[in-house]
Structures are given as C-alpha cells and as structure tokens.
C-alpha cells in the first residue's frame, strides 16, 4: 500500500523523484568468529584502510505476500540506522551479473513501516500489479565499515563487516556473518576481485544471496513469475515454441515497464517494440492459439503501444530533425532548431506524462496480469500439437506472401500510404521469422536479418514523410517569421529528398531479400 503524505497545511506533498545509484559489489559468507585479514596493499591502488564507526541498522523488507519482487531480483527495504538510512529499492541491471544493481532511494520520512512510498511502489508496479506491498521480514545488522583508500586518500572501495540477525515476532531466529565489498571508483572491479580472493583464501564462501533472501529462506528461492522455457526442437510440438516466444516477449514487456517508469534511455521504444512484437506473434500464430483469447490480448496490446506511441514518435522526430538541421548550415540551423526544440520538447513532456497516466491505470495493471497468465499458460489449439517443422514454415511463408504482394504493387512515385503498408507487413514477416528462428534454424534467422534491413529502411522512409508533415505545420504557425520559415522549408526539402532516396534504395535491396527468402526454402 502506498503512503500518502501531506504538508502541515493538509495539502498533498508531491514526492521527490528517488535518487539513483549504480551499485557494484561482491558478497561472501564467513564463520561467526571470522577475523578480517590485513587489507592494505590487497590490490594495486589500495594504500591503506580506514575503519569507520560500528553502527546498528534495522531493515524492514517489503514485498508482496508471495514475494514477487525478490523472485524478480528486486529488493525493497526501509532501513533505520547508519549513514544512508531511508527507503531503498534495488533492481537488477539488464545484461549485468547479480553483483550489479541500480539502487533508488528516498528519505526515511517518505513512509512508515508497512506504508511503501508511492514513488517506490510505482517503479515495481509491473512486478507487484494488484498485490499489496507489505512487510515480509526484519533484519538487524551490526556493521563495521572499512574504506580502502589509494595513495591520495581517495576511496576506491568500501568493505562492510556485517553480523546479521533475522528477527521474527521480536525474536532472533537466525544469525549469519556476511562481508560485502563495494566499488567506489574506476578500476574498482579489480579491487573487489582481489579482496574476495583474499577472503576466500581465508575460508570465506562467495555468494550472491542478499540479506532479504536469507531472511525469507525458501520463499525467496522461487523463480520469477515469467520464466522463458528452453527452446524446443523442430520435431517438438509447435505449442512449446509458442510458449517460449510469448514468455520471452512478456518478460521483456514487464522489465521495460520498470525502465519506462524510471525514464531510462530507449525504454519507451523497447516497451513499445515488445507490445508490437507480442501482437504480431499472436496474429501470426493465429491457427495455434484460441482466436477470442488472442484477439482480446492483441486489442489491449494495441492500446498499450498506442499509449506509448506519441512519446516515442515525438522522441524520434526530435532527434531526427536536430541531427538533419546540421546539414542546413550554421545560420539556418540556428533559426530552425530553437523553434523545433521549443515545439517538440513541450510535446514530448506532455506525451510522456500521458503515457505514464495510462501505465498507472487499472486497465494497464489488468493487462500486465493477463500477460503473465498468457506466458504461463497460453490457450493453444489442437493445431499446436503438430511439430514445429510442419507448422512454422507455413506461417512464416504466409506473412512473406502478404509482404511480397504489397511490394509488387509499390510505385516509386506512389502515395506514402502504400509504402507505409509495406512497412507494416515487413515488420510482421520479420517478427514471424525471428520468433521461430531458434526452432527452424539459420535459414529463418537469415531471412529475419534481411527483413530487419527492410524494416529499418522503410522505417526511415516513414520518418522522413512524418517529418515533412510536421515541419509544414510548424512553418504555418503565426509566430514563425519569414527567415525561420525558409530554414524550415529547406529542412522539409531535405526530408523529401531522404524519402525519395529511401524508396530508390529499397527497390535495389528488395531483390536481395527475395533471394534470401528463396534460399530459406520455407514454401
């Protein structure tokens, strides 16, 4: 449950955004009577060690009753005592190991125990969804910190020696002794490895389990709600491949939801791609999944992609026009860019706020739950019992034929709508080939790669067309003077030229893509 705060006047207080910090650390478990070895000179750059004051900290860990957060690799605590007391949310970092996490923090006063601050609860909504966030464990730690300093007295790492007690109903039920070492500067990874190496040589046991997981025991060892099953072979049932595809995409959608709420780079784009790819998979797997179930999910995914669409499209347009304006020359760029920025950055702020409102709606929470259920148990048809090698080539070929028919009808001077339609069909064919490539093998992957080149080219073509429409709207504003209007017109002409070049290049590339398709032997 989120905690609503009020000022002394009774008016709601707008919460401050959490501060963010990238944590890189290693953990080891040691016997209760373990004594630290000498750490000075443990690694190049560690000249001396400075011991800090021992403190006692009490952390109240919060999660859903079925500990969804910790099963996703996230921990949420309210910690009293020590120099950094407050609310802390730790999240895994995509592409990094368990020793690297992002830590978000808000002050202790943001909420009492059992009342998770709204700004924290919002970030993990994709994990918690409709479930309340409640206190699930209490951990008391007696910590002695040590700073590892270089020759100039700068900290390169911090080691903390923790004697930990797990408390239930006021009684200590479990104790353990843990040492953590965290990087504090560049080159810290080598220092961490050296320290852990020294500690393990003295009997320490490396590990990644945090205090919350240790306190919760077996409850914390469960898998996250969405697990991507191993890819089946071509002779296995097609339904097993559908499970793998849907689970992978749902997992990406949920993880990007967390990143969007944190306003991380490229998060809106990646979440929108996940939504669109899910929709496409449900469409292309039409004979393998229940029609009504798939249609309902596709409709909600379309809504979610649309909620993100304006923000993403505006972001792309702003980056594009700022980059292309550099080709105008310094004077014209100086006239065009401030007008473009003032217009599109305000629009981007509004679009992002609107997207976040939709993500915080009950409709979106319902969609998240439906997607988790879809990943766990997709509603398959009897056709899904047939082997992948029987089913999937036909499905990919069907998507290809729709695309090829649309491309055959294209004209170099034809309307942009025809080219946009080809782009949509190219995406569907690409997603179909990419989705089943792990089952069908390298031929399907090569086709997916070739179609990616097509979708990128047609995507740039579409962006050039959109840019022209928006530039003409901007140039028509009463506040735009003649010189600025001319600069915008020059940029419009550049985008029109780019649109034409993209069409010409596509017609040169397409025969190569056809050749890749023929070599795939999917027909």
PATILUM-361514 format. One record per residue (C-alpha): x, y negated, z. Coordinates in steps of 0.02 Angstrom, whole numbers, plus 50000, padded with zeros to 5 digits. Layout:
XYZ;...
This chain:
500005000050000;500684983049953;500844969950088;500044953150050;500974938550126;500274921550171;501054904950216;500684896550383;499314886950296;498494903350245;498874901450059;499634916449971;501524915749955;502194920349784;503514933649813;505284930349755;505974942149624;507074955749701;508934953249688;509794966849585;511464975349610;512344989749518;512945002349647;514385014249604;514775026049747;515305043449799;514695053649948;515465067750049;514865077850197;516075081150339;516055090150507;515395080250654;517145078350729;517985073750564;519335060450581;519715048850437;521455051250362;522565036350327;521835027050176;523145013550146;524015017349982;522755030849937;522705023649761;523625010549661;522964993749713;522484998649891;523744989750001;522864990550169;521244995050257;520224983650368;518994991350493;517354982350525;516164982050672;515144997650705;513274994750685;511685004850712;510395004750572;508645011950566;507905015450394;506075019250364;505955028050196;504365025850095;503645036449957;502025044149900;501365058250010;502025070849881;503705061349869;503565056949685;504875043049694;506285053649763;505895067549639;506165054649501;507815049849582;507195033649664;507255029249849;506335015349939;506765010350117;506554996750247;508154995750348;508434986050508;510194982550572;511814979650481;512344965350368;511164969750224;509564974050317;507994972350214;506954982050089;507984991649961;507405000949806;508725011749721;508425017649543;509405029349430;510295021349282;509965029049112;511495037649042;512445037049207;512785050349338;511955051549510;513305040649589;512745025449489;511125016949535;510304999849525;509824992849694;508434979949710;508254970649874;507034958849959;507134951950137;506554961750288;505134949450316;504354954350148;503384968150234;503244978250393;503494996950401;502105005150301;501734989250204;502824990050047;503124972849968;502104970449809;503664966449707;504404983349754;502804993349730;502564985749557;504254991749493;503875010049532;502045009949479;502395022349339;503035034849467;501765031849606;500245027249499;498675029049605;499555036649755;499885025649908;501655021749965;501835027150146;503235030150271;503885047850246;505435048550355;506515038950478;508415039450481;509545031750612;511355028650562;512845023450666;514015015950536;515825010650543;516365001450384;518125000250312;518644988250174;520014994250055;520994978650008;522264975149872;523864965349896;522944948849880;521684953550014;520264956649892;519104971349923;519214984949791;518094997249882;517134999650043;517085015750141;515745018650273;515855032350403;514055036950448;513425047550591;511625050950540;510115056650640;508445061450564;507035056150680;505275063550685;503985057750811;505335048950910;506425064550924;508055068450834;507755084150732;509345084650629;511075076850628;512455075950498;514065066450466;514235057850297;515545046650217;515165035250071;516405025349968;515795011649852;516695001849717;516864983249747;517804977849592;518554982749424;519534998749424;518535004749573;518155021549493;519955027149508;519975021749690;518375031449725;519075047049645;520675045449744;519775043049909;518595057749877;520075068349826;520955064349989;519395067750093;519035084350008;520835089750037;520445087250222;518875097950218;517515086050155;516195092850037;515695081449890;513835079149860;512525067849785;511095070449907;510605054249992;510025051750170;508195051450119;508345067950028;509255075650176;507895069450293;506485076350185;507315093150156;506485105050034;505115092349991;506425081349906;507175095349802;505695097149686;505765092449503;505035075949440;503255076849378;503805076649197;505105089649152;505645092348972;505665111248941;507055119148839;506805118648651;506075134848584;506755143948433;505955143848260;505125160548293;504335154848457;502575147948467;502365130548394;501445125648552;503065127148651;503875114348537;502365102948559;502635103948748;504455098848728;504055084448612;502655077348720;503615079348883;505145070448813;504125055848748;503065054248905;504635054049011;505355040148903;503725030248914;503695031149105;505535026649125;505365011949006;503845006149104;505005003949254;506274994549147;504934982949073;504364977849246;506184973749285;506324963549124;507834973349064;508534971148888;507654980648748;506424988348872;504854981648787;505464988148620;505885005448687;504235007248780;503285002048625;504275014548520;503855028248645;502005023948635;502015023748445;503005039748432;501805048448550;500345042648445;501195048748288;501605065648366;499795068148419;499245063548243;500485074648151;500165089248270;498315087448234;497995105848198;498935111148355;498055100448486;496255097748537;495555084248423;494505074648550;495865075248683;497185069148560;496055055448491;495715048548665;497565048248708;498015040348542;496725026548569;497465022148740;499245022948673;498725011148534;498064999148666;499695000548765;500764997548610;499664982748566;499874975448741;501754975648713;501674970848530;501574951948538;503024950748659;504114962348556;503654954348388;503994936948456;505654942648529;506184949848361;505624934448266;506534922548383;508174932348369;507984933448181;507644915048148;509014909148265;510264920448176;509704916047999;509664897348036;511554897848047;511594900247858;510744883347830;512214872647878;512514863148039;511324848548008;509814858647952;510114871748086;510164857848218;508454851948158;507624868948139;508234878748291;507604867248431;505864867148355;505864886048331;506514888848508;505254877248590;503834885748499;504334904048510;505104904248684;503504897348759;502534910148658;503704923948718;503434919248901;501554919548877;501634936148784;502704944248917;501544938149055;500054945148959;500944961948935;501324963149120;499494959549163;498994974349055;500334985449133;499654981049305;497864985349257;496895000649314;496745005649132;498625007149117;498775016949280;497465029049213;498445030949051;500035034849149;499125048649242;498385055549082;500115056049002;500865065249150;499465078049135;499735079248947;501585082948971;501215096349100;499795104949007;499405099048830;497745105148762;498275116748622;497265125548488;497445143848433;498485137448286;499845132948413;500135151448445;500905153448272;502785152148253;503635135448229;504415140848064;502655144347997;501825128448060;503025113748065;503695113347887;501915111447825;501555097347948;503135087847901;502785090647716;501035083647735;501735067547812;503035066647673;501745068147535;500705053847605;502265043047606;502825048247431;501105044147361;501155026747438;502925023547374;502445028947198;501125015147198;502335001347252;502744987147134;504234975547154;503084960547140;501614968847230;500744962347387;501634963847554;500184974147622;500654988747507;502444988347569;501854987247748;500765002647722;502265012147654;503245006947809;501915014247925;501875030647829;503775031247827;503785029848016;502545044048032;503555055147916;505155050748009;504395054248180;503715070948116;505425076348051;506365070148204;505145078248326;505385095748259;507195094548202;507805103748359;506725118548302;506885117748113;508745113848110;509945102148019;508905100347860;507485092247957;508725081348051;509505075247888;507775071047824;507405061547985;509045052047968;508655047547787;506915041647835;507655031247975;508625021647842;506975018847750;506035013047904;507435001047951;507424993647777;505544992047767;505524985247944;506714971347894;505614968047743;504084966347854;505014954847975;505514943647828;503704942347774;503104938447950;504474925347970;503844916247815;502074915347880;502614908848050;503814895947975;502434888947866;501294887448018;502654878448112;503074866647969;501244861647960;501204855248140;500914836348151;502424833848264;503644840748134;504464826648037;504994827347855;506834831647883;506384845648003;505034851847885;506334852647745;507504862747857;506094874747898;505694876047712;507484880847674;507384894347806;505744900247730;506594901647560;508004911747639;506724923947714;505834925347546;507484929747464;507814942747600;506094950347570;506464952147385;508184959647417;507454972347537;506224978047405;507584979847274;508704989447394;507285000947444;506955005747263;508805010047247;508835020247408;507205029747383;507885042247252;509245047047377;507935050347510;506935060947387;508495071247356;508705074247543;506885079647552;507105092047409;508635099347493;507655101947655;506515114747568;505025110547678;503725112647542;
